[in-house]
Amino acid sequence: MIGLNNHRTTRAGVPVAGLRSAGLNMVSGAAAGAAGVWAMDQVGWFMLRSENTHTLTRDLQARFPADAAENAGTAAQIRGVQAGTPGRPGTASALRTATQVSGVSSTDQQPGPGATVFHYALGMLPGALYGAVRRIRPSVRTGSGVLYGVALFVVMDETAAPLTGIASAPGRYPWQAHARGLVAHVVLGVTTEILLRATDRLR
């Protein structure tokens, strides 16, 4: 009886244990992806606040092209970025938690719950897929998550965001913004992989 239970299948002939394992892999990947987004934000904010005024000005003008000719508020935004930290009210008129890392969005408003959910979903949804695929194709773990992070950067920031109008064309941003986005996404990928390996050991 025990043996039969261990080899139960669905109507489509898929082992129940396999479905449970795949589901657990996806849940673990989503959770690790959320933690990866948090780590990405910390690194992204640190790098953003360390940039010089000229670079920040170009970055802000790329994010807010409609206001590029009206630079009266740019100095205040730059001060907000340089003085603020993620989630602190002092950054209310600057780059927000859901938009700060690499210029993939252009809002200067306090992000509501929807913006925060969207921001974390950008790490959780790919993380769920990564959590499932990495057990089937170990090659995606290349670089302990570095390859995964680079892929997210290229697909999301450099391709999907400009094509959908969420971000300006990549050429409008200074090279530092691209470097910041790449480093931040590598941090996301490595954090996701480290946590998933820890989960693997526990399982």
C-alpha positions in Angstrom: 0.0 0.0 0.0 2.9 2.4 0.9 4.5 1.6 -2.4 1.3 2.4 -4.3 0.9 5.7 -2.6 4.5 6.7 -3.4 3.9 6.1 -7.1 0.5 7.7 -7.5 -0.1 9.5 -10.8 -2.5 12.1 -12.1 -5.0 11.3 -14.9 -2.4 12.6 -17.3 0.1 10.1 -16.0 2.3 12.6 -14.2 3.7 11.4 -10.8 2.0 13.2 -7.9 5.3 13.4 -6.1 6.9 15.1 -9.1 4.1 17.7 -9.2 4.6 18.4 -5.5 8.3 18.7 -5.9 7.9 21.1 -8.9 5.5 23.2 -6.9 7.8 23.4 -4.0 10.7 24.4 -6.3 8.6 27.2 -7.7 7.5 28.5 -4.3 11.1 28.4 -3.0 12.2 30.2 -6.1 9.6 33.0 -5.7 10.6 33.5 -2.0 14.3 33.5 -2.9 13.5 36.0 -5.7 11.8 38.3 -3.3 14.8 38.3 -1.1 17.0 38.9 -4.2 14.9 42.0 -5.0 15.5 43.3 -1.5 19.3 42.7 -1.8 19.3 44.3 -5.3 17.6 47.4 -3.9 20.2 47.9 -1.1 23.1 47.7 -3.6 21.3 49.8 -6.2 20.5 52.6 -3.7 24.1 52.5 -2.4 25.5 52.9 -5.9 22.9 55.5 -6.9 23.7 57.7 -3.9 27.4 57.5 -4.7 27.1 58.9 -8.2 28.1 62.5 -8.9 25.7 65.3 -9.7 26.3 65.3 -13.4 25.5 61.6 -13.7 22.4 61.9 -11.5 21.2 64.8 -13.6 21.5 62.8 -16.9 19.8 59.8 -15.2 16.9 61.8 -13.9 16.4 63.5 -17.3 16.3 60.1 -19.0 13.7 58.9 -16.5 11.6 62.1 -16.8 11.9 63.1 -20.4 8.8 65.2 -20.4 10.4 67.4 -17.7 13.8 67.5 -19.2 13.4 71.1 -20.3 12.1 72.1 -16.8 15.0 71.4 -14.6 13.8 73.5 -11.6 13.1 70.4 -9.6 16.1 68.4 -10.7 18.4 69.8 -8.0 15.9 68.9 -5.3 15.5 65.4 -6.7 19.3 64.9 -6.7 19.5 66.0 -3.1 16.7 63.6 -2.2 18.5 60.7 -3.9 21.9 61.6 -2.2 20.3 62.0 1.2 17.6 59.3 1.2 17.5 55.6 1.7 15.0 53.0 0.5 11.6 53.5 2.0 12.4 56.6 3.9 9.9 59.6 3.5 12.9 61.9 2.7 13.0 60.5 -0.8 9.4 61.3 -1.6 10.2 63.4 -4.6 13.2 61.3 -5.8 13.6 57.8 -7.3 11.4 55.4 -5.5 11.7 51.8 -4.2 9.9 50.4 -7.2 12.0 52.4 -9.7 15.4 53.3 -8.4 17.9 50.6 -9.4 18.4 51.0 -13.1 15.9 53.4 -14.6 13.2 50.9 -15.6 10.4 53.2 -14.5 9.7 56.9 -14.4 7.6 57.9 -11.4 8.4 60.5 -8.8 5.5 59.6 -6.5 5.5 57.6 -3.2 4.9 54.0 -4.4 1.6 52.5 -3.2 1.1 48.8 -2.5 0.5 48.1 -6.2 3.9 49.6 -7.2 5.6 47.6 -4.5 3.9 44.4 -5.5 4.9 45.0 -9.1 8.5 45.7 -8.1 8.8 42.5 -6.1 6.9 40.5 -8.7 9.7 41.3 -11.2 11.9 39.1 -9.0 9.4 36.6 -7.7 7.9 35.4 -11.0 11.2 34.8 -12.8 12.4 33.4 -9.5 9.6 30.8 -9.5 10.5 29.7 -13.0 14.2 29.7 -12.1 13.6 27.6 -9.1 11.9 24.9 -11.2 14.3 25.0 -14.2 17.5 24.9 -12.2 16.7 21.4 -10.9 16.2 20.2 -14.5 18.9 22.2 -16.2 21.8 22.7 -13.8 23.6 24.8 -16.4 21.3 27.8 -15.6 23.1 28.0 -12.3 26.3 29.1 -14.0 28.3 31.5 -11.9 26.2 30.7 -8.8 23.4 32.8 -10.1 25.4 35.4 -12.1 24.1 34.1 -15.5 20.6 34.3 -14.2 21.1 37.9 -13.0 22.6 39.0 -16.2 19.8 37.4 -18.2 17.2 39.3 -16.1 19.1 42.6 -16.7 19.2 42.1 -20.5 15.7 40.9 -20.9 13.9 43.2 -18.4 15.9 46.4 -18.2 17.6 46.6 -21.5 14.9 45.1 -23.7 11.4 44.7 -22.3 11.2 48.0 -20.3 12.1 50.3 -23.3 9.9 48.3 -25.7 6.9 48.6 -23.5 7.4 52.3 -22.8 8.2 51.7 -19.1 11.6 53.2 -19.6 13.3 55.5 -22.0 15.6 54.1 -24.8 18.8 52.6 -23.3 20.9 55.2 -25.1 19.3 58.1 -23.1 20.9 56.8 -19.9 24.5 57.4 -18.8 26.7 54.3 -18.8 26.7 54.4 -15.0 23.0 53.6 -15.0 23.5 50.5 -17.1 26.5 49.4 -14.9 24.4 49.9 -11.8 21.6 47.9 -13.2 23.9 45.1 -14.2 25.6 44.9 -10.8 22.3 45.1 -9.0 20.7 42.3 -11.0 23.8 40.1 -10.5 23.3 40.6 -6.8 19.7 39.5 -7.3 20.7 36.4 -9.1 23.4 35.4 -6.7 21.2 36.0 -3.7 18.4 33.9 -5.3 20.8 31.0 -6.0 22.4 31.1 -2.6 19.0 30.9 -0.9 17.8 28.1 -3.2 21.0 26.1 -2.5 20.3 26.5 1.2 16.8 25.3 0.6 18.1 22.3 -1.3 20.3 21.3 1.7 17.3 21.5 4.0 15.3 19.3 1.8 
